[in-house]
């Protein structure tokens, strides 16, 4: 589904992506991991067209992203930090996003019920807690039916019950044949959901494969120790 070929990106003298080559097939859950500054966010924003690589090419379903923007209509994106006007009510924000996307194929009512947001629909965003805002952002992300979903730290601020509901929602979308890219610092969450991981280190892909394969590569008994061993080696 996604083909990334020899992507390079610099910000000033800082080379953030150093020749990334990556293929992500249609269907499944893929976690993009790495320490701060490894290039995760830049890679995701390059796929979204929010960052333009200095060289290389990205294509989705065989079509290059260069000079194109229509492909974004098929991506449902949850940013790590979503900033919306605080004076809007929750229901007003949901309707505004539906109007902007110009799509009637939504299931916002089911998602509002799932995350128990009915009592907050008439409240302004500025008065919501961080966890409730995250639930609103999840509704905005999943209420459309695009084939590609990108989730940047989706568990941020969620209580345990909402965390479980999110996990089940992700699995349900996977069953529909969708491709889901996730970044998260919560390793237990990644271990529960990811079919494959892509681990970035200093702008390059250090590893791509299953968690079982990573444990074998690092000779570690569990996922947490496997990640720790990579980071320890990189900081040595």
ABEGO torsion letter per residue (X at the ends): XBBBBGBBBBBEABBABBGBBBBBBBEEBBBBBEBBGAGAAAAAAAAAGABBBABEBBBBGGBBABGBAAAAAABBBBBABBBBBAABBAAAAAAAAAAAAGBABBAAAAAAAAAGAAAAAABBAAABBAAAAAAAAAAAAAABABABBBBBGAABGBBAAAAAAAAAAAAAAAAAGBBBBBBBABAAAAAAABABBBBBBGGBBABBEBAAAAAAAAGBABAAAAAAAAAAAAAX
